[in-house]
């Protein structure tokens, strides 16, 4: 009888232990290598896409910066070219103040177009003479030469208030020689910008 009770008690203990989790321990399952590799590929793909996005933004910004710099450089070059055209001289025959046909007329027509394209531009025309003649005569002749060039422009629509004139007579020769070539170079009008020349627009076709 006691043996039977002992066996029963033992079975009860075993059943209780089994019911309380005393059975076989669970086997831990490790990460799936394929899943890990797949997740890594996804992370790498996201990182690569982000790098590509940043690179694309950087390239676009660099392209815009270069375009701005090129545009500014082109505008400066065009403005310098226009200034050079404004400064181009015209010349006169001996003891004359009339505008000669040919190159001198072409140069003034070029200045006319520049003045039309740049309404804020104001210039000064300075008349010069060669060394022959008295100081008083050459001052008057230089003035007539400057006025002649201004009148050419005014007759074609330029407001006379945009053009100052004055004479230097024979006081500022570009060539100090005393021969026909030097005298021909010294009989001239010079053109200077006095306002509105910071950023000049080049007329179409020039």
Rosetta blueprint (number, residue, H / E / L):
1 X L
2 X H
3 X H
4 X H
5 X H
6 X H
7 X H
8 X H
9 X H
10 X H
11 X H
12 X H
13 X H
14 X H
15 X H
16 X H
17 X H
18 X H
19 X H
20 X L
21 X L
22 X L
23 X L
24 X L
25 X L
26 X L
27 X L
28 X L
29 X L
30 X L
31 X L
32 X L
33 X H
34 X H
35 X H
36 X H
37 X H
38 X H
39 X H
40 X H
41 X H
42 X H
43 X H
44 X H
45 X H
46 X H
47 X H
48 X H
49 X H
50 X H
51 X H
52 X H
53 X H
54 X H
55 X H
56 X H
57 X H
58 X H
59 X H
60 X H
61 X H
62 X H
63 X H
64 X H
65 X H
66 X H
67 X H
68 X H
69 X H
70 X H
71 X H
72 X H
73 X H
74 X H
75 X H
76 X H
77 X H
78 X H
79 X H
80 X H
81 X H
82 X H
83 X H
84 X H
85 X H
86 X H
87 X H
88 X L
89 X L
90 X E
91 X E
92 X L
93 X L
94 X L
95 X L
96 X L
97 X L
98 X L
99 X L
100 X L
101 X L
102 X L
103 X H
104 X H
105 X H
106 X H
107 X H
108 X H
109 X H
110 X H
111 X H
112 X H
113 X H
114 X H
115 X H
116 X H
117 X H
118 X L
119 X L
120 X L
121 X L
122 X E
123 X E
124 X E
125 X E
126 X E
127 X E
128 X E
129 X L
130 X L
131 X L
132 X L
133 X L
134 X L
135 X H
136 X H
137 X H
138 X H
139 X H
140 X H
141 X H
142 X H
143 X H
144 X H
145 X H
146 X H
147 X H
148 X H
149 X H
150 X H
151 X H
152 X H
153 X H
154 X H
155 X L
156 X L
157 X L
158 X L
159 X L
160 X H
161 X H
162 X H
163 X E
164 X E
165 X E
166 X E
167 X E
168 X E
169 X E
170 X L
171 X L
172 X L
173 X L
174 X L
175 X L
176 X L
177 X L
178 X L
179 X L
180 X H
181 X H
182 X H
183 X H
184 X H
185 X H
186 X H
187 X L
188 X E
189 X E
190 X E
191 X E
192 X E
193 X E
194 X E
195 X E
196 X L
197 X L
198 X L
199 X L
200 X L
201 X L
202 X L
203 X L
204 X L
205 X L
206 X L
